[in-house]
Amino acid sequence: MGFLTGMQLSWNKVTKLQKLEKTIAPPHEPVSRIVADLMGANERDGSTEKKRALEEFLDLCDSNRGVRSVMEHEHLSRVDLRGIAVYLMARGLGQWVKGHCVALSTISHVEPLHYFVLAERHGVDRQHMLAHLLQYWEGKISSSELLEHLPVTSSPDATASERPHTVLHVC
């Protein structure tokens, strides 16, 4: 596969992720409705479309080599990814920043996903964690600066024995 072919596949995946984000969490729709739809509280026609879009979104996350690596290393499942997205939406990160639904983009990108999992497992203050993720998506901090907000033993380079193992089921 040539370089340009790889770029096209990447661009197609990014475009597809953005389209799915808009289906799952339309920018004009209240976050409380989106969360209710994704948790199955509402069984309207729109919620089934959102659920299908979410499953397709999770397929794309799962097919991303970096995200898959984080999932395997941190023992996360698709259920965990869905739970993380709903958790972040319910706590104020269902907003749109620079073309990204923050909650959904967090689970589809390596650094913010890894940051969230490690921050949650090491008891980083939730308000600080949410603020750091928002700053990342606003472009105020880089991915390396995001990861610097973790306790030393939770850095991505820390050995597995230094990190406690807890599978997140936040739904």
C-alpha positions as CSV (number, residue, x, y, z in Angstrom):
1,M,0.0,0.0,0.0
2,G,1.4,3.4,-1.0
3,F,1.7,6.4,1.2
4,L,-1.1,8.3,-0.6
5,T,-3.4,5.2,-0.4
6,G,-2.8,5.1,3.4
7,M,-3.5,8.8,3.7
8,Q,-6.8,8.3,1.8
9,L,-7.9,5.5,4.0
10,S,-7.0,7.6,7.1
11,W,-8.9,10.6,5.7
12,N,-11.9,8.4,4.9
13,K,-11.9,7.0,8.4
14,V,-11.7,10.5,10.0
15,T,-14.5,11.7,7.8
16,K,-16.6,8.7,8.7
17,L,-16.0,9.2,12.4
18,Q,-17.0,12.9,12.2
19,K,-20.2,12.0,10.3
20,L,-21.1,9.3,12.9
21,E,-20.4,11.8,15.8
22,K,-23.0,14.1,14.3
23,T,-25.5,11.3,14.1
24,I,-24.8,10.1,17.6
25,A,-24.6,13.5,19.2
26,P,-26.1,16.2,17.0
27,P,-24.7,19.6,18.0
28,H,-28.2,21.1,18.3
29,E,-29.6,18.4,20.5
30,P,-29.5,18.6,24.3
31,V,-26.9,16.4,25.9
32,S,-29.4,15.0,28.3
33,R,-31.4,13.6,25.4
34,I,-28.4,12.1,23.8
35,V,-27.3,10.4,27.0
36,A,-30.8,9.0,27.6
37,D,-30.9,7.7,24.0
38,L,-27.5,6.0,24.3
39,M,-28.5,4.4,27.7
40,G,-31.7,3.1,26.2
41,A,-34.1,5.2,28.3
42,N,-35.8,6.6,25.2
43,E,-37.0,4.1,22.5
44,R,-37.8,6.7,19.8
45,D,-36.8,6.1,16.2
46,G,-33.9,8.5,16.6
47,S,-32.4,6.5,19.4
48,T,-32.1,3.3,17.3
49,E,-30.4,5.4,14.5
50,K,-28.0,6.7,17.2
51,K,-27.4,3.2,18.6
52,R,-26.6,1.9,15.1
53,A,-24.3,4.9,14.5
54,L,-22.6,4.3,17.9
55,E,-22.0,0.6,17.0
56,E,-20.4,1.7,13.7
57,F,-18.4,4.3,15.6
58,L,-17.1,1.7,18.0
59,D,-16.2,-0.6,15.1
60,L,-14.0,2.2,13.7
61,C,-12.5,2.8,17.2
62,D,-11.8,-0.9,17.5
63,S,-10.2,-1.0,14.0
64,N,-7.8,1.8,14.9
65,R,-4.4,0.2,15.7
66,G,-3.6,2.7,18.5
67,V,-7.0,2.6,20.2
68,R,-7.0,-1.2,20.0
69,S,-3.6,-1.2,21.6
70,V,-4.8,0.9,24.5
71,M,-7.9,-1.3,24.8
72,E,-5.8,-4.5,25.0
73,H,-3.2,-3.0,27.3
74,E,-5.8,-1.5,29.7
75,H,-8.2,-4.5,29.4
76,L,-11.0,-2.4,27.9
77,S,-14.0,-3.7,25.9
78,R,-16.4,-2.0,23.5
79,V,-18.8,-1.8,26.5
80,D,-16.1,0.2,28.4
81,L,-15.7,2.6,25.5
82,R,-19.4,3.1,25.2
83,G,-19.6,3.7,29.0
84,I,-16.7,6.1,28.9
85,A,-18.4,8.2,26.2
86,V,-21.7,8.3,28.1
87,Y,-19.9,9.1,31.3
88,L,-18.1,12.0,29.7
89,M,-21.2,13.3,28.1
90,A,-23.2,13.1,31.3
91,R,-20.4,15.1,33.1
92,G,-20.3,18.0,30.6
93,L,-18.1,16.8,27.8
94,G,-20.9,16.2,25.3
95,Q,-20.1,19.6,23.8
96,W,-18.6,20.3,20.4
97,V,-15.2,21.8,20.2
98,K,-13.3,22.4,16.9
99,G,-15.5,19.9,15.0
100,H,-15.3,17.2,17.7
101,C,-17.9,15.9,20.1
102,V,-15.4,15.8,23.0
103,A,-16.8,12.6,24.7
104,L,-16.8,10.6,21.4
105,S,-13.5,11.9,20.1
106,T,-11.9,11.0,23.5
107,I,-12.6,7.3,22.9
108,S,-11.5,7.4,19.3
109,H,-8.1,8.9,19.8
110,V,-5.2,7.2,21.6
111,E,-3.8,9.9,23.9
112,P,-7.1,11.2,25.4
113,L,-8.4,7.7,25.8
114,H,-5.3,6.5,27.6
115,Y,-5.3,9.7,29.7
116,F,-8.9,9.1,30.8
117,V,-8.3,5.5,31.7
118,L,-5.2,6.2,33.7
119,A,-6.6,9.3,35.4
120,E,-9.7,7.4,36.4
121,R,-7.7,4.4,37.7
122,H,-5.4,6.6,39.8
123,G,-8.0,8.8,41.3
124,V,-7.2,12.0,39.5
125,D,-9.7,14.6,40.7
126,R,-12.6,14.3,38.2
127,Q,-13.1,18.0,37.7
128,H,-9.4,18.3,36.9
129,M,-9.5,15.3,34.6
130,L,-12.5,16.8,32.7
131,A,-10.9,20.2,32.5
132,H,-7.7,18.6,31.1
133,L,-9.6,16.8,28.4
134,L,-11.5,19.9,27.5
135,Q,-8.2,21.9,27.3
136,Y,-6.8,19.2,25.1
137,W,-9.7,19.4,22.6
138,E,-9.6,23.2,22.7
139,G,-6.0,23.0,21.6
140,K,-4.8,24.7,24.8
141,I,-2.5,21.7,25.7
142,S,-0.8,19.1,23.6
143,S,-1.1,15.3,24.0
144,S,2.2,15.2,25.9
145,E,1.0,18.0,28.2
146,L,-2.3,16.1,28.7
147,L,-0.4,13.0,29.8
148,E,1.9,15.1,32.1
149,H,-1.2,15.7,34.3
150,L,-1.1,12.0,35.4
151,P,0.6,10.8,38.6
152,V,4.1,9.6,37.9
153,T,3.2,5.9,38.3
154,S,0.3,6.2,35.8
155,S,2.3,7.5,32.9
156,P,1.9,5.4,29.7
157,D,5.5,4.3,30.1
158,A,5.0,2.9,33.7
159,T,5.1,-0.8,34.0
160,A,1.9,-2.8,34.3
161,S,2.8,-3.7,37.8
162,E,2.8,0.0,38.8
163,R,-0.7,0.5,37.5
164,P,-3.8,-0.9,39.3
165,H,-6.1,-3.0,37.1
166,T,-9.7,-2.0,37.0
167,V,-12.1,-2.4,34.1
168,L,-14.3,0.6,33.7
169,H,-18.0,-0.1,33.5
170,V,-19.3,3.4,34.0
171,C,-22.8,3.0,32.5
